[in-house]
Protein backbone atom coordinates (compact mmCIF):
# COMPACT_ATOMS: atom_id res chain seq x y z
CA UNK A 1 0.00 0.00 0.00
CA UNK A 2 1.46 3.34 -1.07
CA UNK A 3 0.56 5.74 1.76
CA UNK A 4 2.06 8.74 0.01
CA UNK A 5 -0.32 8.27 -2.93
CA UNK A 6 -3.30 7.68 -0.62
CA UNK A 7 -2.46 10.87 1.32
CA UNK A 8 -2.42 12.89 -1.92
CA UNK A 9 -5.79 11.46 -2.94
CA UNK A 10 -7.33 12.25 0.45
CA UNK A 11 -5.81 15.74 0.59
CA UNK A 12 -6.57 16.88 -2.94
CA UNK A 13 -9.75 14.93 -3.78
CA UNK A 14 -11.75 13.70 -0.80
CA UNK A 15 -11.41 16.74 1.51
CA UNK A 16 -12.40 19.27 -1.22
CA UNK A 17 -15.36 17.03 -2.16
CA UNK A 18 -16.52 17.03 1.46
CA UNK A 19 -16.26 20.83 1.64
CA UNK A 20 -18.21 21.20 -1.62
CA UNK A 21 -20.82 18.75 -0.32
CA UNK A 22 -21.26 20.77 2.87
CA UNK A 23 -21.58 24.00 0.86
CA UNK A 24 -24.19 22.45 -1.44
CA UNK A 25 -26.12 21.17 1.58
CA UNK A 26 -26.02 24.63 3.17
CA UNK A 27 -27.35 26.33 0.02
CA UNK A 28 -30.14 23.75 -0.32
CA UNK A 29 -31.01 24.14 3.38
CA UNK A 30 -31.16 27.94 3.06
CA UNK A 31 -33.33 27.74 -0.08
CA UNK A 32 -35.67 25.25 1.57
CA UNK A 33 -35.84 26.56 5.12
CA UNK A 34 -34.47 30.08 5.15
CA UNK A 35 -31.36 31.33 6.88
CA UNK A 36 -32.47 29.70 10.13
CA UNK A 37 -31.78 26.31 8.51
CA UNK A 38 -28.17 27.17 7.59
CA UNK A 39 -25.08 25.70 9.18
CA UNK A 40 -23.96 29.24 10.07
CA UNK A 41 -27.17 29.86 12.01
CA UNK A 42 -26.67 26.62 13.93
CA UNK A 43 -23.07 27.54 14.78
CA UNK A 44 -23.96 31.10 15.84
CA UNK A 45 -26.83 29.88 18.01
CA UNK A 46 -24.58 27.26 19.57
CA UNK A 47 -21.94 29.92 20.26
CA UNK A 48 -24.49 32.01 22.18
CA UNK A 49 -25.61 29.00 24.18
CA UNK A 50 -22.09 27.60 24.75
CA UNK A 51 -19.40 30.31 24.44
CA UNK A 52 -16.72 27.77 25.32
CA UNK A 53 -17.48 26.11 21.97
CA UNK A 54 -16.00 29.12 20.17
CA UNK A 55 -12.81 28.78 22.19
CA UNK A 56 -12.60 25.05 21.44
CA UNK A 57 -13.09 25.63 17.70
CA UNK A 58 -10.37 28.31 17.71
CA UNK A 59 -8.01 26.09 19.66
CA UNK A 60 -8.74 23.17 17.35
CA UNK A 61 -8.04 25.30 14.27
CA UNK A 62 -4.77 26.50 15.79
CA UNK A 63 -3.69 22.95 16.52
CA UNK A 64 -4.67 21.83 13.01
CA UNK A 65 -2.79 24.67 11.30
CA UNK A 66 0.24 24.07 13.51
CA UNK A 67 0.13 20.38 12.69
CA UNK A 68 -0.12 21.01 8.95
CA UNK A 69 2.48 23.75 8.57
CA UNK A 70 4.96 23.38 11.45
CA UNK A 71 8.49 22.47 10.46
CA UNK A 72 9.14 18.73 10.51
CA UNK A 73 12.27 16.62 10.34
CA UNK A 74 13.75 16.47 6.89
CA UNK A 75 12.81 13.66 4.57
CA UNK A 76 13.42 12.95 0.88
CA UNK A 77 10.75 15.41 -0.23
CA UNK A 78 11.82 18.29 2.01
CA UNK A 79 15.52 17.79 1.31
CA UNK A 80 14.87 18.09 -2.43
CA UNK A 81 13.02 21.37 -1.79
CA UNK A 82 15.82 22.65 0.45
CA UNK A 83 18.37 21.92 -2.27
CA UNK A 84 16.25 23.79 -4.81
CA UNK A 85 16.02 26.80 -2.48
CA UNK A 86 19.79 26.76 -1.82
CA UNK A 87 20.41 26.60 -5.56
CA UNK A 88 18.40 29.82 -6.05
CA UNK A 89 20.44 31.81 -3.54
N, C-alpha and C positions, 0 to 999 in steps of 0.2 A: 504494500500500500504506500503510495507516494503522498506523504502528508503535506509537502510543500504545494503540490498541485491542488489537493483538496482545500487547503487554506486559501489559495487564490480564488478558487471557485466560490467558496463561502463568502469571502470578502468582497469580491467584485460582481457576484451574481445573486446570491441568496439574500444577503442583507439589503441591497437596493430594492429587490423585489418585495421584501417585507415592508420597507418604508413606503413604496408606491402603493402596496395593498392597503396599508393603514390610511394613507392620504385618500385613496379612492373611497374607502369605507366612510371616512369623515365627511367627504363631500356628499355622498349618498345619504348619510344620516342627517346632515344639515338640510338637504333638499326635502327629505321626507318628514323631518320632525322639528325643523327650525334650529336656531343656534343653541337652544337648550339641549339638543341631542348630540352636540359635537363633543369630541374628545377634549377640546380646550375648556369647554364649560364644565365638564366633569372634573378636570384637573384644578380649575380655579375654585370650584365649590369645595373640593377636597382640601385645598390649601387653606381656605377660610375655616373649615371644620378642624383640620389637623395641621397647624403651622409647622410642626416638626417635619412633616412630609416634605416641605420645600427644602429644608435643610438637608434631609437625607438624599433628595434628588440631586442637589448641588454637590454634596459630598461624593455621591456615586459618580457623577459626571467628572469630577476632578480626579477621582481614582482611575476611571476609565481612560481619560486623556493622558494621565501620567503613565498608565500601563502601555498605551499605544505608542507614545512618542518619547518616553524616557530613553536615555542612552543605554544600550545593552552591550554585553561583551561582544567583541568582534567575532564574526564568522565569515565564511567564504563570500557571502553577498556583501557584507559591510566592508570587508577588506578591499574588494574590487572597487567599491565606491570611493573609499579613502584614497586609493591609488589614483583614481581618475581626478579627484580633487587636488591631490598633490601635483599631478602633472600639469594642471592649469595654472598653478602659482608661478 
